[in-house]
Amino acid sequence: MPKIQWTNLPPALRQHLFDRLEDRQITADDLYRLKLWRESDPDAPDGEWYKDFGSFKICGEGKFPKTFLLKGQAARGKPL
């Protein structure tokens, strides 16, 4: 199974992720939890997916992370 791709993202997607981090006011503690999960080298399922960290969610499709959601915002796809 392919892995979620965190580096060499298309420039527009990379900028979108940075913009959502700022818009959603994702904290340094949140980013640390995301970092730990990234280091586990998670698999990338087919289709839409999301990982719920409690205070935020990261959503993706296939190998690409796509956006960040706040706690309480509905996510689509397979929970990881």
Secondary structure, DSSP 8 states (H G I E B T S, - for coil): --B---SS--HHHHHHHHHHHHHTT--HHHHHHHHHHHHT--B--SSEEEEE-SSEEEEEETTEEEEEEETTS---SEE-
